[in-house]
Amino acid sequence: MKKTISFSYNSYNSPSEMTYSDQQLIAQAESSLTKAYAIYSGFHVGASVLLENGKIMSANNQENMAFPSSLCAERVLMYYCKANFPELEIKKIAVTVKSVHGSISEPISPCGSCRQVMLEYEQNQNNNIQVLLKADQGKVYELESINDLLPLSFKTDVLKRY
């Protein structure tokens, strides 16, 4: 039996077509990516989240000569927020990218590790986290849930918790 998985998303040519609050979230992510430590790959990523109290937190990718020690902007940010604001839900995340190797015309989705981490936070809070992905050329994708990024995910409810 063949089954199909699909999802829909909104596509914008520019953040200016979005709400003011979404523009602010994206602007914070873009500001953060300028401070990324990406001296090996030249691939800068900035991420911002909107917490349920209205506060915006931002982070960027941090590389290391020992590549497995590097960490993506999305995980740096999610871990920071949960370590410092464990009681607050994450409402939205914006992820922006820029490369020193050329222009990026389409938004780039988070890596698999980041998707899994973000999905677990979404599952644990029992509410969707809206996703905004922005290319450096201005195009933005808007998804309603982290689950849209990882539809056949490894679900935390299959593990025993002690």
Secondary structure, 3 states (H helix, E strand, C coil): CCCCCCCCCEEECCHHHCCHHHHHHHHHHHHHHCCCECCCCCEEEEEEEEECCCCEEEEECECCCCHHHCECHHHHHHHHHHHHCCCCCEEEEEEEEEECCECCCCCCCCCHHHHHHHHHHHHHHCCCCEEEEECCCCCEEEECCHHHCCCCCCCHHHCCCC
